[in-house]
Amino acid sequence: MTHSCPIRIYYQHTDAGGVVYHGAYLDFMEAGRSEWLRTLGFDVAALAQAGLVFVVHSLAIRYRKPGHLGDELQVCTACTSTSGARLALDQKIFRGDLLLAEAQVTLVCVTSTGFRPTPVPDAMKVALTARSRELNPPAAL
């Protein structure tokens, strides 16, 4: 399942030359992850109130092309695997068909009080599986 989230580039995202600052892409990806979870039925604020937080464990990013002031981008997020307390995601940022940046992100589900790893909620795993089946139905025999 791939989720797409629109992002507009504003002045605060850019350097003096109107080019997106490299760190802003991380903010865009965070927004994309939050909106992806929302489409699965999970609000990050509600999860935190319930005692669960997803933190970035690792991130590998590759910058391909620059974004510019005024651009409308799409942040695409796809879950590639779940295991215990971890979610592995692929995220890509596009301007039209042009890939600007891509990242592999590993999130860890932790308790909001002690920041101890805890399993990804079963309801979230079910939602991921159900959504994946909706988008990729089994082939007819």
C-alpha positions as CSV (number, residue, x, y, z in Angstrom):
1,M,0.0,0.0,0.0
2,T,1.3,3.4,-0.9
3,H,-0.2,6.6,0.6
4,S,0.3,10.0,-1.1
5,C,0.3,13.3,0.9
6,P,0.5,16.7,-0.9
7,I,3.0,19.3,0.5
8,R,3.5,22.9,-0.8
9,I,7.0,24.5,-0.5
10,Y,6.9,27.8,1.4
11,Y,9.6,30.3,2.1
12,Q,10.5,28.8,5.5
13,H,11.4,25.5,3.8
14,T,14.0,27.1,1.6
15,D,17.4,28.7,1.7
16,A,18.2,32.2,0.4
17,G,18.2,30.8,-3.2
18,G,14.7,29.4,-3.0
19,V,15.9,25.8,-2.8
20,V,14.5,23.4,-0.2
21,Y,16.8,23.0,2.8
22,H,17.8,19.4,3.1
23,G,16.4,19.0,6.6
24,A,12.9,20.1,5.4
25,Y,12.6,16.8,3.6
26,L,12.6,15.1,6.9
27,D,9.7,17.2,8.1
28,F,7.8,16.5,4.9
29,M,8.3,12.7,5.5
30,E,7.1,13.0,9.1
31,A,3.9,14.7,7.8
32,G,3.6,11.9,5.2
33,R,3.9,9.2,7.9
34,S,1.4,10.9,10.2
35,E,-1.2,11.2,7.3
36,W,-0.5,7.6,6.3
37,L,-1.3,6.4,9.8
38,R,-4.4,8.6,9.8
39,T,-5.7,6.9,6.6
40,L,-5.3,3.6,8.4
41,G,-7.5,4.9,11.3
42,F,-4.7,5.8,13.7
43,D,-4.2,9.4,14.9
44,V,-0.7,10.0,16.3
45,A,-2.1,12.2,19.2
46,A,-4.6,9.6,20.2
47,L,-1.9,6.9,20.1
48,A,0.3,9.1,22.3
49,Q,-2.6,9.5,24.8
50,A,-3.1,5.8,24.8
51,G,0.6,5.4,25.7
52,L,2.2,4.6,22.3
53,V,4.6,6.6,20.3
54,F,6.5,5.7,17.0
55,V,10.0,7.0,17.0
56,V,12.6,7.0,14.2
57,H,15.1,4.2,14.8
58,S,17.0,4.6,11.6
59,L,16.8,6.6,8.4
60,A,18.8,6.4,5.1
61,I,18.0,9.2,2.7
62,R,19.1,10.0,-0.8
63,Y,18.6,13.4,-2.3
64,R,18.1,13.3,-6.1
65,K,16.9,16.7,-7.3
66,P,16.2,20.0,-5.5
67,G,12.7,21.3,-4.6
68,H,12.0,25.0,-5.1
69,L,9.9,27.7,-3.5
70,G,6.2,27.3,-4.6
71,D,6.5,23.6,-5.7
72,E,3.7,21.2,-4.9
73,L,5.2,17.9,-3.9
74,Q,3.8,14.4,-3.1
75,V,5.2,12.5,-0.2
76,C,4.6,8.8,-0.8
77,T,4.7,6.3,2.1
78,A,4.7,2.5,1.9
79,C,5.1,0.0,4.7
80,T,7.5,-2.7,3.6
81,S,7.5,-4.9,6.7
82,T,6.4,-5.1,10.3
83,S,8.2,-7.1,12.9
84,G,7.7,-7.0,16.7
85,A,8.0,-3.3,17.6
86,R,9.2,-2.2,14.2
87,L,7.7,-0.8,11.0
88,A,9.9,-0.5,8.0
89,L,8.8,2.2,5.5
90,D,9.9,3.4,2.1
91,Q,9.2,7.1,1.5
92,K,9.6,9.1,-1.7
93,I,9.1,12.7,-2.5
94,F,8.0,13.7,-6.0
95,R,7.4,16.9,-8.0
96,G,5.1,15.5,-10.7
97,D,6.9,12.4,-12.0
98,L,10.4,13.7,-10.9
99,L,11.8,11.9,-7.8
100,L,13.4,14.5,-5.5
101,A,14.3,12.4,-2.5
102,E,13.8,8.8,-1.2
103,A,14.3,7.2,2.2
104,Q,14.1,4.0,4.0
105,V,12.8,4.6,7.5
106,T,12.6,2.2,10.5
107,L,10.1,3.2,13.2
108,V,9.9,1.6,16.6
109,C,6.8,1.5,18.7
110,V,7.6,2.6,22.3
111,T,5.7,3.4,25.4
112,S,5.2,7.1,25.9
113,T,6.2,7.0,29.6
114,G,9.4,4.9,29.6
115,F,10.2,4.9,25.9
116,R,10.5,1.1,26.1
117,P,9.9,-0.9,22.9
118,T,6.4,-2.5,22.7
119,P,4.8,-4.5,19.9
120,V,3.1,-2.7,17.0
121,P,-0.6,-2.9,18.0
122,D,-2.4,-5.9,16.4
123,A,-5.2,-3.5,15.2
124,M,-2.5,-1.6,13.1
125,K,-1.1,-4.9,11.7
126,V,-4.7,-5.9,10.7
127,A,-5.3,-2.5,9.1
128,L,-2.0,-2.8,7.1
129,T,-2.9,-6.2,5.9
130,A,-6.5,-5.3,5.0
131,R,-5.4,-2.1,3.2
132,S,-2.8,-4.1,1.3
133,R,-5.4,-6.7,0.2
134,E,-7.8,-3.9,-0.9
135,L,-5.1,-2.5,-3.2
136,N,-3.6,-5.8,-4.3
137,P,-6.5,-8.4,-4.5
138,P,-5.4,-12.0,-5.1
139,A,-5.3,-13.1,-8.7
140,A,-8.3,-15.1,-10.0
141,L,-7.7,-18.8,-10.5
